[in-house]
């Protein structure tokens, strides 16, 4: 919890699922804008549902008792947070105030405390959970609450046009607020593409590792003709049968340095409603570091990455093979596409380009 002491400034209460710095969606949706909020004359207090200890085990296998205890503790914490919310000028809610059951916290804030809610999300969270992790917990989620919270909100911050279209069914006051990259202080150094030791890479979480299965046959064929390494950065090692596979466990402290080992970044996705709601964050990270992005043209990927400019769109095994082959064998093409990707992020998907848009969410 962070407090800014200046009672003359408007107070924004931020309710989020995880502790500060504990989730990529929080870091790149609003945490990197906190200094911007302060500079615009706001103060803020952040309240997470789970504590640090619970967050460390929440998505690990087993330890059901510790998880259950942490979740119950979170509900007690939320009751305390409601008392603090009485002093707020507005309440920013990222994804949900509580993970299970109906949106009682949001209802109290909107109808009893009568505070304006700014509701923010970057996935199609009204759909059934796609990860398969903690499936017993997913059965207790109240998916209909997303629509309810949208209706009660003063403004909804949606990560892309697909999500915004859903919001408009329930509330016309929606702003497309893309996930953005800090190109000045975080993703600020471009990869050197002039190398013979080329690395194709992918980064993500355990819940999205399954998407790599679609490109494993292509990577096998490529490895028989070209020398390259395939790097996976995730919180769990992948179960992939590849002779040239390298794995790095994701760490916040080394996130950018680990990504800079790549020369080509891939983002395969199935064309389904859940993937339509994704905000293309992998592709943004690649492009910000001067890494060509080879993507499935699903959802926002189809406009974020322009085919043949910052990378390639791939729909078939043949398309994946040809795109990766071109980039593996042409350092100048990788350099050109990497520079174009960096420029596109700076102009349309950086903190600096989105600051005014983000601030317009707040009263």
N, C-alpha and C positions, 0 to 999 in steps of 0.2 A: 504494500500500500504506500502510495506516495502522496504527500500533502504539499500544496503550495500555499503559503501564508500571505494572503492579501485579501482581506474581507471586502474590499471595494470592487474586486473583480467578480464576474459571473462565475458561479461554481458549476462545473460539469461533473456529475457522478458517472463513472464508467463501470458497468457490470459486465464481467467477462467469465468464460469458463475456467481459464487457467491462470496461474501466477504470471507476473510480469516477465516477459522474455521466454515464456514456457511453450509457445506455439507459434509456428510461422504465420498463420493467418492473423494473429494478434499483432505480431511484430510489423507486418507489412500492410495491414489494414489501417491501424491507428497509432500504434506505439511510436513509430518513427515520425509521427506528426505532433507529438506532445509538446516539443519545444515551439512548434509553429502555433499551437493553441495558446501557449503562454505569451508568445510575442504578439498575439492578436488581442490580448487583454482578458484571457480566461484563466481560471485556476481549475484544478481537477483533483479528484480522488479516485483511485482505482481499487475495486473490490472483486477478487476472483472467487469463484464457487469452490474450487478445490485448493488445498494448500500445497506447499512444495513437496511434502512427504507423499501425499496421495498422488500427485502428478507424476512422480518418479515410477510408480508401479501401475498406473491406471491402464496402460495399453500393453503391459507385459502379461505373458501367460501365467495362470495360477493366481495365488494370493488373493483369493476371493474375499476372505474375511477382512483384510486390510482395505481392499477397495470399498467394500460395503460400509465399513466404519468411516472411511473418508467421505463417502457420499452423504451419509447421514449427518456427519459433522458439517458438511457444506450447506445443508438445509438450515441448520442452526445458525451458521454464519450469515446466510441470506436474511434471516429475520433481523439480525443486528444491523445489516446493511440498510434495511428499509428505514430504520430510525435515522440513519445518517442522510438518507435520500430526502428527508423532509426539508433539508436546507438547500437542496439543489435548485438551480435555475433550469436545468435540463438533465435528462438521463440518457446516456449513450449505452445501448445494449448490443454487445457483439454476439451474434448467433442465438443466444438464449440465456435467461437468468438462471434457470435450473435445467438439468439434463433430462429428468424423468417427470412424467405426469403433466398435468395441465399448467397453463401459464399464470399461476396465481400471483406471482411476484409482479409480473407486468400488469395484471389487472389492478392490483392495489396501487401501483404507481400511476396508472392512467386514470382510474376512476375514484379512488379515495384520496390519494395525495395530489391528484390533478397536476402532475408534472409532464411537460412535453417529452415524449420518447423519440429518440433518434435510433432507429433499428438498423443494424448493419449485418449483412451476411454475404458470403462469397461462394456458396455452393447451393445446389438444389436440395436444401435440407428438409423440404416438405416431402421428399421421396423416401422410400424405404432405404435403410442403411445398406451400402454396397460393399462394405469392407469385410464383413463376415467375422470381425473381431468382437469379442464379448457379445455374441448374438443374443444371449439371454437378456442382456441389458437393452439391446435394440428393440426387443419386443415390448419394453415398458415405455418407450418414447412416445410422445404425444404429437405425431406429425402434423395434425390439424392445427396445432397451436401457432405455426408459422403464419398462416393466413389470419388468425385472430390477432396476433401481435401487429401484423401489418395494418389491420383496420384500426387499431388503437393508437398507432404511432402518429406523431406530428409529421415526421419525415422518415422515409426509408432509404437507406444507402445500399444499393445493389451493385454487385461487382461487375455485371455485364448486362447486355440488352436482353438476353434470355431470362435472367432473373428478374429484370425490371418488368418484363411483360407479365410474369406471374404476379408481381406486386400490384400492377395496375388493375388486376381483377378485383382487388380488395381496397386499394388506396391510390388515388391519382398523384399523391405527393411523393414521388420517387425520383431519386437522383442516381444516375449511373456514376459510381465512384470506383474506378478501376483499382485493382491491386497495383501498387507502384514500387519502384526501386529507388534507393538512395544512390544516385550515380556520382555524388561528390565525395562521400565519406565511407561508403560500404562497397558497392560494386563499382569500383572506380578505376581499375587497371585492366587494360585489354590484353588478351592472350597473344603471345607471339606465335603466329601460324607458320613461320618459316622453319619447319623441322621435318625430318624424315621419320621421326618416332611419333606417329599419329595415334591419338587416343579418341575413340568414340565413347561417349559417356551418357549416363542417365542419373538423375537424382530424384528422390522421392521418399515416401514413407512405406512401411510394411503393407499398408492397405492398398497401395497402387503397384506393388511389385508384379502382380499378376498381369499387368498390361504389357510387360516385356515378353511374355510368351509368344505374342503375335509376331515378333521380329527375330526370335531365336533362329528359325531356319535360314533367314536372310544373313544373319551374322555368321552362321556356320559356313554358308557358301562363300561369303566374302573372305573368311579366314583361310580358306583353301587357296585363294588367289593372291591375297595381299597380307602384308605384315602390319598388324595394328593390335592395340590392346583395347579391351572393352571394360570400362570402369563403371561400377555401380556404387553410388553413395546413398546409403539408407540407414535406418535405425536397426535393421536386421539383415543378415547376409541372404542373398538370393539363392534359390535352389535351381540353378541353371546349368545345363550341360554344355559348357563352352570352354575350349582349351586355353583361350586367351583372356580369361575373366580375372579382373582385379576387383576387390571390394574394400571400401573405406567406410567405417562406421561414421555416420553423420554426427558432427559436433558443431555447436554454434560458434565456438571460438575459431575453428579452422574452416568454416563453411566456404568462404570465398577462395581461400588458398587451395582447397581441395577441388573446387570447381575449375580452377585455372589449370588443372592438369589435363583438362579436356581440350580437344580441337574441333570436335563436332558433337553437338548435343541432340539427343533424340527425345521425342515425346509421342509415343504411340498411344492411341485411345480408341475404344470402341465407339461406334456412333449410336449412343443411347441417351435417354433423357438426363441421366446423372452427369455424363460427360459434357452434354450441352451446357450444363450450368457451371463448368469449371472456368477459372479465370486466367488460364494460360501462364501460371507463375513460373513453371519450369522454363518455358520458352523465353520469358522475360529475363530470367537469370542468365541464360545462355547469351542472349543478344546483348545484354548490358556489359558482358565481359568480352565481347567481340568473337563469340562462338556461333557459327551458323547453326540455325535451328531446323531440324528435319522433323516434321510433325504430321500427325493425322489432321486433316482439315476439318475438325469437329468443333462446333461452337465458336468461341472467340478466337481459336487458333487460325481459323480461315481468314480472318481480317488482321489479326495481330502480326502474323508472319505472312508477308506477301510472297507468293510463289515465285522463285527465281531471283528474289532480291535479297532478303535476309536469311533465306534458307529455301527449303522445298516442302511442298505438300505431297504426301504419299498415301495412296489408297489401296495399293496392291503390293504383293511381294515383289513384283517386277519393278514397281515404282520405287520401293524402298531400296532395292538393290542398286538401281541405276543412280539414284540420288546420292547414296553413300559412296558408291564407286567414284562418282565425279569429284566429290569432296576429298576422298582419300588420296586421289592421284593429282590434285591440283591445289598447291599451297596458295597460289595467287587468287584463286576463286574463293578459298576459305577466308583469306584476308579481306577481299572485297566485300563478301557477304557479311563478315564479322563487323566491318566498319559501318555498313548500312544498318545492321541490327542495332549497334550502339547508338547511332544517330536517331533511329526510330524510338528507342526507349527514352533518350534524352528529351525528345520533342513531344512525346505523347504519353509515356508511362513512367515518368520520374516524379519524385516528390516535388521538385521545382515546377514542373509543368502542371501539376495537379493541385497545388496549394490552395489557390482561390476556390477551386471546385470543392475541396474538402471543407474549407472554412464556411462555405455557404450552407452546410448542413446545420450549423448552430445558430440559435436565436441571438 
